[in-house]
Amino acid sequence: MSDTSDKAWSGRFSEPVSDLVKRYTASVFFDQRMAAQDVRGSLAHARMLARQGIISQDDFTAIERGLAQVAEEIAAGSFVWNLDDEDVHLNIEKRLTALIGDAGKRLHTGRSRNDQVATDIRLWLRDTIDTLDGLLADLMRALLEVAETHAATPMPGFTHLQVAQPVTFGHHLLAYVEMLRRDRERFADCRKRVNRLPLGAAALAGTTFPIDREFVARELGFEAICENSLDAVSDRDFAIEFCAAASLVMVHLSRFSEELILWMSPRGGFIDLADRFCTGSSIMPQKKNPDVPELARGKSGRVFGHLMGLLTLMKGQPLACNKDNQEDKEPLFDTADTLVDTLRIFAAMAPGIKVKATAMAAALKQGYATATDLADYLVKRGLPFRDAHEAVARAVRAAETQGCELAELPLTELQSFSPLIGADVFDVLSVAGSLAARDHLGGTAPNQVKAAIARWRATLGAD
């Protein structure tokens, strides 16, 4: 019978693990991306063990030296990852032991792979959230640049994809800046719950060694400690929360993508994207396809699927650690990778949005966008809003019949719908007048858009 002593847990077993089982259960080829976090966590754990007198200072010195070499090999790409060693943790520990001998075997004192992996994931996710926060800020800045250029560029605002009221393109883009701010807030809030130390929970019940978890938390920059050992090793709600926050970012980017696609269509013709973010057709030489927004719209479904997968993974698990949780990493990693890549490409693509102001202005003449302004005009002259609404609706019907805009109706005809209408009504019916009238915090008046951009620049400059 084959020897099984190469396994960290092999003493209990009388026969080697099947090759099929090795491949089915191993995680090393995807969890190795947590190697840097594993080394950091192991170093902090070893320092604590030495400080508490659980291992000798000589052992710690050897561990510190060995982990530094392991980290160098991983960074250089010369580290040999072995399927037989199952995961990133055992691969690093085995290499460390080969380098420094028995001191490497003492590193695992007072901990389990259960609390080790929970710590590594939290460290990795904390680093990822910090990266994403910077990328979200980059995209916000890119959108602000375009918004500032077009703070006064009028375009139709839509409801139900029908022309509703005039807005400016800058104001429209600031809506996405607001969404991205909330995304940053969600990640920052999620980070607080990620940033709690599980190490010290051991397998599920804690350890008999006199460890100092507070010291390890300080060493690794954790704000708090997971105070129940069962919960510390068994839950992945922080990863689910991260994927939920990531899904909302992708919702926002997917909505923006949909608008870019519609705006770039010849039927819209509001914008163009730089050639480097588009592709052509293999058969139709005239085509310029907005592949980046289309793919981002598609990738949103991929991220949503990972969220549902993690929820399903967790929902039926009893306490404490179960092998099921090995399946948390690939969807978590792919969610982060997808979001990082999407944010980077959108931040690069946004400054190259070319606005076709003439097409936007022409579209504003097709849907009676200033009808609400006329209703407000009548209300300010004492007519109840419902009566004003009815009067303007009749005016719109007349304009439709004649194939003209409200502002093209003669004053006498407009007055037939309400005697309160005066010669100054044409200022109200103009697009410029409509925009300027919405001069309040959050409104689309160009000076309000510029003020909002200034506030955003100050906010992002302070980050």
HUZI-V814934 format. One record per residue. N is the residue number from 0. RES is the residue in one letter. BURIAL is 1 if it has 16 or more other ideal C-beta (glycine too) atoms within 10 Angstrom, else 0. Layout:
n:N res:RES burial:BURIAL
n:N res:RES burial:BURIAL
This chain:
n:0 res:M burial:0
n:1 res:S burial:0
n:2 res:D burial:0
n:3 res:T burial:0
n:4 res:S burial:0
n:5 res:D burial:0
n:6 res:K burial:1
n:7 res:A burial:0
n:8 res:W burial:0
n:9 res:S burial:0
n:10 res:G burial:0
n:11 res:R burial:0
n:12 res:F burial:0
n:13 res:S burial:0
n:14 res:E burial:0
n:15 res:P burial:1
n:16 res:V burial:1
n:17 res:S burial:0
n:18 res:D burial:0
n:19 res:L burial:0
n:20 res:V burial:0
n:21 res:K burial:0
n:22 res:R burial:0
n:23 res:Y burial:0
n:24 res:T burial:0
n:25 res:A burial:1
n:26 res:S burial:1
n:27 res:V burial:1
n:28 res:F burial:0
n:29 res:F burial:0
n:30 res:D burial:1
n:31 res:Q burial:1
n:32 res:R burial:0
n:33 res:M burial:1
n:34 res:A burial:1
n:35 res:A burial:0
n:36 res:Q burial:1
n:37 res:D burial:1
n:38 res:V burial:1
n:39 res:R burial:1
n:40 res:G burial:1
n:41 res:S burial:1
n:42 res:L burial:1
n:43 res:A burial:1
n:44 res:H burial:1
n:45 res:A burial:1
n:46 res:R burial:1
n:47 res:M burial:1
n:48 res:L burial:1
n:49 res:A burial:1
n:50 res:R burial:1
n:51 res:Q burial:0
n:52 res:G burial:0
n:53 res:I burial:1
n:54 res:I burial:1
n:55 res:S burial:0
n:56 res:Q burial:0
n:57 res:D burial:0
n:58 res:D burial:1
n:59 res:F burial:1
n:60 res:T burial:0
n:61 res:A burial:1
n:62 res:I burial:1
n:63 res:E burial:1
n:64 res:R burial:0
n:65 res:G burial:1
n:66 res:L burial:1
n:67 res:A burial:0
n:68 res:Q burial:0
n:69 res:V burial:1
n:70 res:A burial:1
n:71 res:E burial:0
n:72 res:E burial:1
n:73 res:I burial:1
n:74 res:A burial:0
n:75 res:A burial:0
n:76 res:G burial:0
n:77 res:S burial:0
n:78 res:F burial:1
n:79 res:V burial:0
n:80 res:W burial:1
n:81 res:N burial:0
n:82 res:L burial:0
n:83 res:D burial:0
n:84 res:D burial:1
n:85 res:E burial:1
n:86 res:D burial:1
n:87 res:V burial:1
n:88 res:H burial:1
n:89 res:L burial:1
n:90 res:N burial:1
n:91 res:I burial:1
n:92 res:E burial:1
n:93 res:K burial:1
n:94 res:R burial:1
n:95 res:L burial:1
n:96 res:T burial:1
n:97 res:A burial:0
n:98 res:L burial:1
n:99 res:I burial:1
n:100 res:G burial:0
n:101 res:D burial:0
n:102 res:A burial:1
n:103 res:G burial:1
n:104 res:K burial:0
n:105 res:R burial:1
n:106 res:L burial:1
n:107 res:H burial:1
n:108 res:T burial:0
n:109 res:G burial:1
n:110 res:R burial:1
n:111 res:S burial:1
n:112 res:R burial:1
n:113 res:N burial:1
n:114 res:D burial:1
n:115 res:Q burial:1
n:116 res:V burial:1
n:117 res:A burial:1
n:118 res:T burial:1
n:119 res:D burial:1
n:120 res:I burial:1
n:121 res:R burial:1
n:122 res:L burial:1
n:123 res:W burial:1
n:124 res:L burial:1
n:125 res:R burial:1
n:126 res:D burial:0
n:127 res:T burial:1
n:128 res:I burial:1
n:129 res:D burial:0
n:130 res:T burial:0
n:131 res:L burial:1
n:132 res:D burial:1
n:133 res:G burial:0
n:134 res:L burial:1
n:135 res:L burial:1
n:136 res:A burial:1
n:137 res:D burial:1
n:138 res:L burial:1
n:139 res:M burial:1
n:140 res:R burial:1
n:141 res:A burial:1
n:142 res:L burial:1
n:143 res:L burial:1
n:144 res:E burial:0
n:145 res:V burial:1
n:146 res:A burial:1
n:147 res:E burial:1
n:148 res:T burial:0
n:149 res:H burial:1
n:150 res:A burial:1
n:151 res:A burial:1
n:152 res:T burial:1
n:153 res:P burial:1
n:154 res:M burial:1
n:155 res:P burial:1
n:156 res:G burial:1
n:157 res:F burial:1
n:158 res:T burial:0
n:159 res:H burial:0
n:160 res:L burial:0
n:161 res:Q burial:0
n:162 res:V burial:1
n:163 res:A burial:1
n:164 res:Q burial:1
n:165 res:P burial:1
n:166 res:V burial:1
n:167 res:T burial:1
n:168 res:F burial:1
n:169 res:G burial:1
n:170 res:H burial:1
n:171 res:H burial:1
n:172 res:L burial:1
n:173 res:L burial:1
n:174 res:A burial:0
n:175 res:Y burial:1
n:176 res:V burial:1
n:177 res:E burial:0
n:178 res:M burial:1
n:179 res:L burial:1
n:180 res:R burial:1
n:181 res:R burial:0
n:182 res:D burial:1
n:183 res:R burial:1
n:184 res:E burial:0
n:185 res:R burial:1
n:186 res:F burial:1
n:187 res:A burial:0
n:188 res:D burial:0
n:189 res:C burial:1
n:190 res:R burial:1
n:191 res:K burial:0
n:192 res:R burial:0
n:193 res:V burial:1
n:194 res:N burial:1
n:195 res:R burial:1
n:196 res:L burial:1
n:197 res:P burial:1
n:198 res:L burial:1
n:199 res:G burial:1
n:200 res:A burial:1
n:201 res:A burial:1
n:202 res:A burial:0
n:203 res:L burial:1
n:204 res:A burial:0
n:205 res:G burial:1
n:206 res:T burial:1
n:207 res:T burial:0
n:208 res:F burial:1
n:209 res:P burial:0
n:210 res:I burial:1
n:211 res:D burial:0
n:212 res:R burial:1
n:213 res:E burial:0
n:214 res:F burial:0
n:215 res:V burial:1
n:216 res:A burial:1
n:217 res:R burial:0
n:218 res:E burial:1
n:219 res:L burial:1
n:220 res:G burial:0
n:221 res:F burial:1
n:222 res:E burial:0
n:223 res:A burial:0
n:224 res:I burial:1
n:225 res:C burial:1
n:226 res:E burial:0
n:227 res:N burial:0
n:228 res:S burial:1
n:229 res:L burial:0
n:230 res:D burial:0
n:231 res:A burial:1
n:232 res:V burial:1
n:233 res:S burial:1
n:234 res:D burial:1
n:235 res:R burial:1
n:236 res:D burial:0
n:237 res:F burial:1
n:238 res:A burial:1
n:239 res:I burial:1
n:240 res:E burial:1
n:241 res:F burial:1
n:242 res:C burial:1
n:243 res:A burial:1
n:244 res:A burial:1
n:245 res:A burial:1
n:246 res:S burial:1
n:247 res:L burial:1
n:248 res:V burial:1
n:249 res:M burial:1
n:250 res:V burial:0
n:251 res:H burial:1
n:252 res:L burial:1
n:253 res:S burial:1
n:254 res:R burial:0
n:255 res:F burial:1
n:256 res:S burial:1
n:257 res:E burial:0
n:258 res:E burial:1
n:259 res:L burial:1
n:260 res:I burial:1
n:261 res:L burial:1
n:262 res:W burial:1
n:263 res:M burial:1
n:264 res:S burial:0
n:265 res:P burial:0
n:266 res:R burial:0
n:267 res:G burial:1
n:268 res:G burial:0
n:269 res:F burial:1
n:270 res:I burial:1
n:271 res:D burial:1
n:272 res:L burial:1
n:273 res:A burial:0
n:274 res:D burial:0
n:275 res:R burial:0
n:276 res:F burial:1
n:277 res:C burial:1
n:278 res:T burial:0
n:279 res:G burial:0
n:280 res:S burial:0
n:281 res:S burial:0
n:282 res:I burial:0
n:283 res:M burial:0
n:284 res:P burial:0
n:285 res:Q burial:0
n:286 res:K burial:0
n:287 res:K burial:0
n:288 res:N burial:0
n:289 res:P burial:1
n:290 res:D burial:0
n:291 res:V burial:1
n:292 res:P burial:1
n:293 res:E burial:1
n:294 res:L burial:0
n:295 res:A burial:1
n:296 res:R burial:1
n:297 res:G burial:0
n:298 res:K burial:1
n:299 res:S burial:1
n:300 res:G burial:0
n:301 res:R burial:0
n:302 res:V burial:1
n:303 res:F burial:1
n:304 res:G burial:0
n:305 res:H burial:1
n:306 res:L burial:1
n:307 res:M burial:0
n:308 res:G burial:1
n:309 res:L burial:1
n:310 res:L burial:0
n:311 res:T burial:0
n:312 res:L burial:1
n:313 res:M burial:1
n:314 res:K burial:0
n:315 res:G burial:0
n:316 res:Q burial:0
n:317 res:P burial:0
n:318 res:L burial:0
n:319 res:A burial:1
n:320 res:C burial:1
n:321 res:N burial:0
n:322 res:K burial:0
n:323 res:D burial:0
n:324 res:N burial:1
n:325 res:Q burial:1
n:326 res:E burial:1
n:327 res:D burial:1
n:328 res:K burial:1
n:329 res:E burial:0
n:330 res:P burial:1
n:331 res:L burial:1
n:332 res:F burial:1
n:333 res:D burial:1
n:334 res:T burial:1
n:335 res:A burial:1
n:336 res:D burial:0
n:337 res:T burial:1
n:338 res:L burial:1
n:339 res:V burial:0
n:340 res:D burial:0
n:341 res:T burial:1
n:342 res:L burial:1
n:343 res:R burial:0
n:344 res:I burial:1
n:345 res:F burial:1
n:346 res:A burial:1
n:347 res:A burial:1
n:348 res:M burial:1
n:349 res:A burial:1
n:350 res:P burial:0
n:351 res:G burial:0
n:352 res:I burial:1
n:353 res:K burial:0
n:354 res:V burial:1
n:355 res:K burial:1
n:356 res:A burial:0
n:357 res:T burial:0
n:358 res:A burial:0
n:359 res:M burial:1
n:360 res:A burial:0
n:361 res:A burial:0
n:362 res:A burial:1
n:363 res:L burial:1
n:364 res:K burial:0
n:365 res:Q burial:0
n:366 res:G burial:1
n:367 res:Y burial:1
n:368 res:A burial:1
n:369 res:T burial:1
n:370 res:A burial:1
n:371 res:T burial:1
n:372 res:D burial:1
n:373 res:L burial:1
n:374 res:A burial:1
n:375 res:D burial:1
n:376 res:Y burial:1
n:377 res:L burial:1
n:378 res:V burial:1
n:379 res:K burial:0
n:380 res:R burial:0
n:381 res:G burial:0
n:382 res:L burial:1
n:383 res:P burial:0
n:384 res:F burial:0
n:385 res:R burial:0
n:386 res:D burial:0
n:387 res:A burial:1
n:388 res:H burial:1
n:389 res:E burial:0
n:390 res:A burial:1
n:391 res:V burial:1
n:392 res:A burial:0
n:393 res:R burial:0
n:394 res:A burial:1
n:395 res:V burial:1
n:396 res:R burial:0
n:397 res:A burial:1
n:398 res:A burial:1
n:399 res:E burial:0
n:400 res:T burial:0
n:401 res:Q burial:0
n:402 res:G burial:0
n:403 res:C burial:0
n:404 res:E burial:1
n:405 res:L burial:1
n:406 res:A burial:1
n:407 res:E burial:0
n:408 res:L burial:1
n:409 res:P burial:0
n:410 res:L burial:0
n:411 res:T burial:0
n:412 res:E burial:0
n:413 res:L burial:1
n:414 res:Q burial:0
n:415 res:S burial:0
n:416 res:F burial:1
n:417 res:S burial:1
n:418 res:P burial:0
n:419 res:L burial:1
n:420 res:I burial:1
n:421 res:G burial:0
n:422 res:A burial:0
n:423 res:D burial:0
n:424 res:V burial:1
n:425 res:F burial:0
n:426 res:D burial:0
n:427 res:V burial:1
n:428 res:L burial:1
n:429 res:S burial:0
n:430 res:V burial:1
n:431 res:A burial:0
n:432 res:G burial:1
n:433 res:S burial:1
n:434 res:L burial:1
n:435 res:A burial:1
n:436 res:A burial:1
n:437 res:R burial:1
n:438 res:D burial:0
n:439 res:H burial:0
n:440 res:L burial:0
n:441 res:G burial:0
n:442 res:G burial:1
n:443 res:T burial:1
n:444 res:A burial:1
n:445 res:P burial:1
n:446 res:N burial:0
n:447 res:Q burial:1
n:448 res:V burial:1
n:449 res:K burial:1
n:450 res:A burial:0
n:451 res:A burial:1
n:452 res:I burial:1
n:453 res:A burial:0
n:454 res:R burial:0
n:455 res:W burial:1
n:456 res:R burial:0
n:457 res:A burial:0
n:458 res:T burial:0
n:459 res:L burial:0
n:460 res:G burial:0
n:461 res:A burial:0
n:462 res:D burial:0
